[in-house]
Amino acid sequence: MKVSLFEYHLPPDLIAQEPLPQRDASRLLVVERRKASLYHTTFRELPQLVEKGALMVVNNAKVIPARFLGRRATGGRVEVFLVRERDKDLWVCLVKPGRHLRDGAKVFFPPGDWWGEIVEILPSSERVIRFWGPGGIDALLEHQGQVPLPPYIKRSPSPLDRERYQTIYATRRGAVAAPTAGLHFTPCVLDALKDKGVEIVPLTLHVGPGTFRPVRAEKVENHCMEEEYYEISPQVANKIQEAKEEGRRLLAVGTTVTRALESAANEEGDLVRLKGWTGLFIYPGFRFKVVDALLTNFHLPRSTLLMLVCAFGGRELIMDTYQEAIKEGYRFYSYGDAMLIL
């Protein structure tokens, strides 16, 4: 399957650079797969669209301020981006520029109370860095970390991003990108869903930087996914099993939830692998065993996230939906609008 099948042109002015004043003011494009139809509404209307008794699964991963600016011993500027934790104060990182940062090199962070030492260079060119200083990495995150906004947001992070590039139910620290489908929820929307009889349960998938990277291969099958850590509690797994047995629909909030659930499932749809690292690549032809409906944002062309959405909704229908969203001036990507696929 050619990656070019997932290409589309997006006018740059449709890439949302700022969050809306209110989270639930986003537009919502609803896609009905069986009818191959769609219609427009707002996110505040979501409780009216989810059927009573449905089970909604959210990703409670919490974004850390994963980007730091430091200096080499010679004074050169260095950007450090945390990717995943190996041990206390020991992280796999991306560094720019990396050519001068060899084993044993140090990066100093202002005002000089913290520093990092490169202890290993991985084949991927990522660096393993041990962080030193008062309070370790936690203190460095608090005082020097920047919100890791995606590269298509062409501005520096602001204090507002610390709140808005985070879901209101985020509790499990460790993600370096937000599970963006959840950014639209407010307490009022969640309460309205619960009042309708929708049960809401969490899982965790720590989103990595690979979520923003386009597929470089010409054929989809030749792409290798970056692994991400997920965890589903036995209690939540039991609730999901009960819902499936009772014929209640399962709504996944985001591609991250979808990957975690489908990674955990066996061929019969039972959740048997409740935690670990997943490199599951979902693209058209994949047989979904757990997820019945999907709430998601609009994704980059040629991205694994768009391929997952096309696998769930049908490539032609989803690509037509994207053209409709462009025509109607929807806001795209992390701080953009949403779509609900039923």
C-alpha positions, 0 to 999 in steps of 0.5 A: 500500500502506497503512503501517497494514498494518505497525502492531502494538502492543508492550507497553513492557516488552518493549522491551529496555533492557539487553543480556543478560549473554551475547550468545548467550543471546538467544532465536531465533524461526525462520520457515520460509517454505515451510511457513509455520511457526515454532519457538523456540530460542536463538541458540546453536543457530544453527550447527545451523540453517545448512546446511553450505556456506552463505555468511554475510554480515555488516556490519562497520560500527563504531559511533562515539560520535556524540552530544555535549553542548555549549554555545552562546556564550551558555551554552545547552545543545546536543546534537550528533549526527553523521550522516555525514562530508563531509571530515576534521573536517567532518560533517553533524549533527543539533542540538537545539535548532537554532533558535539555531544559524545560519551561523557559530554555535559550539558549545563542548564541555567542558572547552573544548578543542574546538568546532564551527562551523556552516558550512552549514544544509541544506534538511533542517535538518541542520547542516554543522559543522567541528570544531576542537581538539587531535586534531580530531574523533577526539580529541573522539569519544574523550573526549566522545562518547556511544554513540548509543543508540536513542531507545526505550532510556530511559536514559543510555549506560553504559561497558558500551554501548561494548562491547555496542552493537558487534558483535565483528567491527566494524572499519569506523568510521562508523556511528551505529547498530549493525547489531543482528542481529550483536550476538548473535554470540560467538567460539564461535558464529562458530567453530561456524559455520566448523567446520560449513563455513559461510563468513563474509564482510564488507561495510560499510554505515554505518547512519544515524539514519533507521533509527529513524524511522517512515514518516510517509506514509500510503502506503508508496510515498510514503516517501523513504529516507535514503541510506546508504553501502555498500561491498563488496570485489571479493574478497567479491563474487567469493565471493558470485558463486561461492556463487550459481553453486554453488547455496550459500545466502546468509544475510544477517545483518541488514537492512543487509546485505540492502540493500547486497547488493540495491543492488549487484545487477543484474536477473540478481543479479550484483553490479555496483555495489560501493560508493556511496550507496543509497536502496533502499527494500525493501517487499512486492512487491520481488524479491530477487535475492541473499539466500536467508535472513535473520537479523534482530532485531525492528523498530519498527512502521511502520518501513522495516526491518519492511517489508523483513522483510515483503517477504522473509518475507511480510507476513502470516506476519511480522506473525503471527510478531511476535504470537507473539513478543509472546505469548511475551515476546520482547525487542524492538529493538536489545538484544532477541532475534532471528529467522531467516527460512529 
